[in-house]
């Protein structure tokens, strides 16, 4: 009988996202408010196969899978015997390029399993940001955090937003590298401005305080929104969220998904918005999938 280890994969919402500057290493310095959510994705690992196998069920993943990268990084740090040949089954439900860090969440689940199996192992020696930009947060224990650097410099926050998240996935995908290039070009031509690190931090702290108290904000700050394209579609879904009493709404990371936050007791507003989308399906035919997560 095979022993199978199972894990749920996390995702994150950027409740604020400011791109501060381009670094000498070519990456960008960010300031963001991260909120961790439990996603519908999961994975199973069996070490009885004698060889590495990765099977993906659901949405396809173009390019290198971060699960493979996480396993390779563990072996590089702790030795080949630290993570025996594994048969990994990954159940994908989040479309790639959505801006939710789902790939990083898959990698974080693998790292979490590794630490569970080898109880004394901590993050010492692991360069989590080399696996994925959001892995450091998603492999940790924080529900919410202020993030700096590439997303790996974290300041834990107590509590969490009093909200339910409705996630709206379009038929298009976002390329993170291209999103940063577009933002850089917009700033070079004066079409977009940046805020200071202190302004970004104050903004994130204010947003977290309001959402933690269940108070409304409206459109949340995200530097990628103006250069993400699809202004009409994002504007329509945001306006509909506001009309139905959402606390806040905004773009997921660098795109392409959008989200709306409703109060924990506001089942009426959320159902009203979802009903309006169903009734006007021709208007919202650009939507591929909707998920509601608590």
C-alpha positions as a Python dict, from the first residue, in 0.01 Angstrom:
ca = {
    (1, 'X'): (0, 0, 0),
    (2, 'X'): (139, 337, -102),
    (3, 'X'): (171, 623, 144),
    (4, 'X'): (39, 946, -11),
    (5, 'X'): (101, 1292, 132),
    (6, 'X'): (-165, 1552, 43),
    (7, 'X'): (-164, 1929, 74),
    (8, 'X'): (-392, 2220, -7),
    (9, 'X'): (-228, 2499, -207),
    (10, 'X'): (-255, 2865, -104),
    (11, 'X'): (-290, 3175, -322),
    (12, 'X'): (-258, 3543, -240),
    (13, 'X'): (-438, 3866, -319),
    (14, 'X'): (-244, 4189, -356),
    (15, 'X'): (-480, 4425, -175),
    (16, 'X'): (-239, 4704, -267),
    (17, 'X'): (43, 4684, -519),
    (18, 'X'): (294, 4960, -582),
    (19, 'X'): (599, 4922, -805),
    (20, 'X'): (864, 5152, -659),
    (21, 'X'): (1173, 5125, -877),
    (22, 'X'): (1377, 4903, -1104),
    (23, 'X'): (1670, 4739, -927),
    (24, 'X'): (2026, 4691, -1056),
    (25, 'X'): (1956, 4316, -1091),
    (26, 'X'): (1676, 4390, -1339),
    (27, 'X'): (1392, 4307, -1100),
    (28, 'X'): (1153, 4563, -953),
    (29, 'X'): (1116, 4675, -595),
    (30, 'X'): (755, 4648, -482),
    (31, 'X'): (546, 4746, -183),
    (32, 'X'): (232, 4540, -144),
    (33, 'X'): (-29, 4421, 103),
    (34, 'X'): (-58, 4042, 75),
    (35, 'X'): (-361, 3844, 189),
    (36, 'X'): (-334, 3466, 194),
    (37, 'X'): (-634, 3258, 80),
    (38, 'X'): (-690, 2886, 64),
    (39, 'X'): (-737, 2797, -301),
    (40, 'X'): (-924, 2505, -458),
    (41, 'X'): (-593, 2367, -582),
    (42, 'X'): (-422, 2070, -416),
    (43, 'X'): (-146, 1821, -472),
    (44, 'X'): (-55, 1466, -372),
    (45, 'X'): (296, 1324, -337),
    (46, 'X'): (387, 955, -335),
    (47, 'X'): (750, 846, -281),
    (48, 'X'): (700, 483, -385),
    (49, 'X'): (731, 533, -760),
    (50, 'X'): (1112, 523, -777),
    (51, 'X'): (1124, 811, -1026),
    (52, 'X'): (1009, 1169, -1062),
    (53, 'X'): (668, 1205, -1225),
    (54, 'X'): (454, 1519, -1237),
    (55, 'X'): (95, 1484, -1356),
    (56, 'X'): (-119, 1797, -1387),
    (57, 'X'): (-498, 1772, -1390),
    (58, 'X'): (-714, 2068, -1488),
    (59, 'X'): (-566, 2390, -1626),
    (60, 'X'): (-248, 2349, -1826),
    (61, 'X'): (79, 2515, -1721),
    (62, 'X'): (302, 2653, -1997),
    (63, 'X'): (675, 2658, -1929),
    (64, 'X'): (851, 2524, -1621),
    (65, 'X'): (627, 2410, -1337),
    (66, 'X'): (724, 2567, -1004),
    (67, 'X'): (661, 2233, -831),
    (68, 'X'): (954, 2090, -1024),
    (69, 'X'): (1164, 2395, -942),
    (70, 'X'): (1082, 2366, -570),
    (71, 'X'): (1184, 1997, -558),
    (72, 'X'): (1507, 2071, -742),
    (73, 'X'): (1588, 2359, -504),
    (74, 'X'): (1529, 2139, -196),
    (75, 'X'): (1768, 1880, -335),
    (76, 'X'): (2026, 2146, -423),
    (77, 'X'): (2021, 2277, -65),
    (78, 'X'): (1979, 1958, 140),
    (79, 'X'): (2111, 1690, -95),
    (80, 'X'): (1953, 1450, -343),
    (81, 'X'): (1835, 1215, -68),
    (82, 'X'): (1639, 1493, 104),
    (83, 'X'): (1351, 1459, -143),
    (84, 'X'): (1334, 1104, -286),
    (85, 'X'): (1199, 1043, -637),
    (86, 'X'): (835, 1141, -622),
    (87, 'X'): (512, 1089, -811),
    (88, 'X'): (336, 1427, -781),
    (89, 'X'): (-25, 1483, -883),
    (90, 'X'): (-121, 1849, -909),
    (91, 'X'): (-486, 1950, -936),
    (92, 'X'): (-503, 2292, -1103),
    (93, 'X'): (-812, 2511, -1079),
    (94, 'X'): (-661, 2860, -1111),
    (95, 'X'): (-586, 2970, -1469),
    (96, 'X'): (-222, 3063, -1520),
    (97, 'X'): (-139, 3430, -1563),
    (98, 'X'): (-419, 3536, -1327),
    (99, 'X'): (-200, 3732, -1085),
    (100, 'X'): (-283, 3523, -777),
    (101, 'X'): (53, 3351, -730),
    (102, 'X'): (-105, 3009, -783),
    (103, 'X'): (216, 2860, -922),
    (104, 'X'): (405, 2990, -618),
    (105, 'X'): (130, 2839, -403),
    (106, 'X'): (189, 2498, -563),
    (107, 'X'): (560, 2527, -488),
    (108, 'X'): (484, 2645, -133),
    (109, 'X'): (269, 2336, -78),
    (110, 'X'): (562, 2112, -176),
    (111, 'X'): (794, 2300, 60),
    (112, 'X'): (535, 2274, 336),
    (113, 'X'): (512, 1897, 285),
    (114, 'X'): (889, 1870, 298),
    (115, 'X'): (900, 2055, 631),
    (116, 'X'): (616, 1839, 770),
    (117, 'X'): (792, 1515, 677),
    (118, 'X'): (1127, 1631, 813),
    (119, 'X'): (995, 1800, 1124),
    (120, 'X'): (1306, 1991, 1231),
    (121, 'X'): (1371, 2151, 894),
    (122, 'X'): (1302, 2522, 873),
    (123, 'X'): (1353, 2772, 593),
    (124, 'X'): (1724, 2811, 675),
    (125, 'X'): (1925, 2762, 358),
    (126, 'X'): (1624, 2783, 125),
    (127, 'X'): (1624, 3075, -118),
    (128, 'X'): (1249, 3077, -165),
    (129, 'X'): (1236, 3381, -391),
    (130, 'X'): (1453, 3192, -641),
    (131, 'X'): (1170, 2939, -671),
    (132, 'X'): (896, 3200, -716),
    (133, 'X'): (835, 3561, -616),
    (134, 'X'): (545, 3478, -383),
    (135, 'X'): (679, 3153, -236),
    (136, 'X'): (829, 3315, 76),
    (137, 'X'): (488, 3448, 180),
    (138, 'X'): (284, 3146, 74),
    (139, 'X'): (519, 2897, 242),
    (140, 'X'): (493, 3088, 569),
    (141, 'X'): (224, 3112, 833),
    (142, 'X'): (105, 3471, 790),
    (143, 'X'): (-249, 3541, 680),
    (144, 'X'): (-158, 3896, 587),
    (145, 'X'): (172, 4079, 550),
    (146, 'X'): (334, 4391, 413),
    (147, 'X'): (574, 4284, 139),
    (148, 'X'): (883, 4460, 6),
    (149, 'X'): (1176, 4367, -215),
    (150, 'X'): (1051, 4127, -480),
    (151, 'X'): (790, 4010, -229),
    (152, 'X'): (1024, 3820, 2),
    (153, 'X'): (1079, 4089, 268),
    (154, 'X'): (774, 4040, 486),
    (155, 'X'): (624, 4219, 784),
    (156, 'X'): (358, 4005, 948),
    (157, 'X'): (24, 4169, 1025),
    (158, 'X'): (-216, 4056, 1293),
    (159, 'X'): (-565, 3964, 1180),
    (160, 'X'): (-722, 3943, 837),
    (161, 'X'): (-981, 4128, 629),
    (162, 'X'): (-1340, 4065, 732),
    (163, 'X'): (-1439, 3973, 381),
    (164, 'X'): (-1525, 3709, 126),
    (165, 'X'): (-1338, 3727, -205),
    (166, 'X'): (-1510, 3679, -539),
    (167, 'X'): (-1252, 3613, -813),
    (168, 'X'): (-1332, 3681, -1179),
    (169, 'X'): (-1115, 3509, -1440),
    (170, 'X'): (-1117, 3636, -1800),
    (171, 'X'): (-1035, 3440, -2112),
    (172, 'X'): (-704, 3625, -2154),
    (173, 'X'): (-384, 3573, -1958),
    (174, 'X'): (-127, 3819, -1829),
    (175, 'X'): (248, 3791, -1875),
    (176, 'X'): (422, 3932, -1568),
    (177, 'X'): (740, 4032, -1750),
    (178, 'X'): (546, 4216, -2017),
    (179, 'X'): (333, 4388, -1752),
    (180, 'X'): (645, 4535, -1590),
    (181, 'X'): (780, 4643, -1929),
    (182, 'X'): (454, 4821, -2011),
    (183, 'X'): (457, 4999, -1675),
    (184, 'X'): (821, 5106, -1722),
    (185, 'X'): (738, 5242, -2069),
    (186, 'X'): (437, 5433, -1934),
    (187, 'X'): (651, 5594, -1665),
    (188, 'X'): (922, 5688, -1913),
    (189, 'X'): (662, 5877, -2115),
    (190, 'X'): (505, 6039, -1812),
    (191, 'X'): (181, 5841, -1845),
    (192, 'X'): (217, 5683, -1500),
    (193, 'X'): (372, 5796, -1174),
    (194, 'X'): (523, 5614, -882),
    (195, 'X'): (475, 5671, -509),
    (196, 'X'): (745, 5665, -244),
    (197, 'X'): (810, 5363, -23),
    (198, 'X'): (672, 5545, 281),
    (199, 'X'): (357, 5650, 95),
    (200, 'X'): (303, 5293, -26),
    (201, 'X'): (345, 5153, 324),
    (202, 'X'): (108, 5406, 482),
    (203, 'X'): (-146, 5332, 211),
    (204, 'X'): (-124, 4955, 270),
    (205, 'X'): (-155, 4993, 648),
    (206, 'X'): (-464, 5212, 602),
    (207, 'X'): (-626, 4965, 362),
    (208, 'X'): (-559, 4675, 597),
    (209, 'X'): (-706, 4861, 893),
    (210, 'X'): (-1025, 4941, 706),
    (211, 'X'): (-1074, 4589, 571),
    (212, 'X'): (-988, 4435, 906),
    (213, 'X'): (-1278, 4637, 1050),
    (214, 'X'): (-1505, 4540, 761),
    (215, 'X'): (-1524, 4896, 628),
    (216, 'X'): (-1555, 4985, 261),
    (217, 'X'): (-1287, 5141, 43),
    (218, 'X'): (-1376, 5108, -323),
    (219, 'X'): (-1113, 5062, -593),
    (220, 'X'): (-786, 4938, -441),
    (221, 'X'): (-449, 5081, -555),
    (222, 'X'): (-258, 4877, -812),
    (223, 'X'): (3, 5033, -1041),
    (224, 'X'): (-64, 4776, -1313),
    (225, 'X'): (-431, 4862, -1358),
    (226, 'X'): (-384, 5154, -1598),
    (227, 'X'): (-153, 4959, -1826),
    (228, 'X'): (-323, 4619, -1808),
    (229, 'X'): (-553, 4685, -2104),
    (230, 'X'): (-918, 4572, -2110),
    (231, 'X'): (-1025, 4896, -1940),
    (232, 'X'): (-1388, 4846, -2042),
    (233, 'X'): (-1416, 4495, -1899),
    (234, 'X'): (-1238, 4574, -1572),
    (235, 'X'): (-1437, 4895, -1539),
    (236, 'X'): (-1765, 4707, -1585),
    (237, 'X'): (-1690, 4443, -1323),
    (238, 'X'): (-1564, 4706, -1078),
    (239, 'X'): (-1871, 4923, -1128),
    (240, 'X'): (-2097, 4623, -1075),
    (241, 'X'): (-1914, 4539, -752),
    (242, 'X'): (-1969, 4893, -626),
    (243, 'X'): (-2336, 4893, -723),
    (244, 'X'): (-2389, 4577, -518),
    (245, 'X'): (-2222, 4698, -201),
    (246, 'X'): (-1875, 4544, -226),
    (247, 'X'): (-1623, 4669, 30),
    (248, 'X'): (-1341, 4687, -224),
    (249, 'X'): (-1236, 4565, -567),
    (250, 'X'): (-932, 4563, -791),
    (251, 'X'): (-690, 4387, -1024),
    (252, 'X'): (-520, 4067, -905),
    (253, 'X'): (-146, 4134, -902),
    (254, 'X'): (-23, 4214, -1251),
    (255, 'X'): (-343, 4063, -1395),
    (256, 'X'): (-538, 3912, -1548),
    (257, 'X'): (-805, 3822, -1290),
    (258, 'X'): (-1013, 4077, -1100),
    (259, 'X'): (-1158, 4054, -750),
    (260, 'X'): (-1432, 4199, -533),
    (261, 'X'): (-1450, 4179, -154),
    (262, 'X'): (-1782, 4154, 27),
    (263, 'X'): (-1849, 4170, 400),
    (264, 'X'): (-1877, 3838, 577),
    (265, 'X'): (-2244, 3902, 647),
    (266, 'X'): (-2323, 4047, 304),
    (267, 'X'): (-2452, 3739, 129),
    (268, 'X'): (-2719, 3950, -41),
    (269, 'X'): (-2473, 4181, -216),
    (270, 'X'): (-2256, 3898, -341),
    (271, 'X'): (-2552, 3696, -470),
    (272, 'X'): (-2692, 4008, -634),
    (273, 'X'): (-2369, 4070, -823),
    (274, 'X'): (-2338, 3708, -936),
    (275, 'X'): (-2703, 3712, -1043),
    (276, 'X'): (-2650, 4028, -1249),
    (277, 'X'): (-2356, 3867, -1429),
    (278, 'X'): (-2566, 3560, -1506),
    (279, 'X'): (-2855, 3772, -1635),
    (280, 'X'): (-2625, 3980, -1857),
    (281, 'X'): (-2416, 3692, -1987),
    (282, 'X'): (-2362, 3856, -2326),
    (283, 'X'): (-2213, 4163, -2158),
    (284, 'X'): (-1983, 3948, -1945),
    (285, 'X'): (-1900, 3681, -2201),
    (286, 'X'): (-1532, 3768, -2153),
    (287, 'X'): (-1547, 3591, -1816),
    (288, 'X'): (-1413, 3236, -1811),
    (289, 'X'): (-1466, 3139, -1448),
    (290, 'X'): (-1581, 3280, -1112),
    (291, 'X'): (-1463, 3153, -772),
    (292, 'X'): (-1580, 3261, -428),
    (293, 'X'): (-1328, 3208, -147),
    (294, 'X'): (-1338, 3285, 224),
}
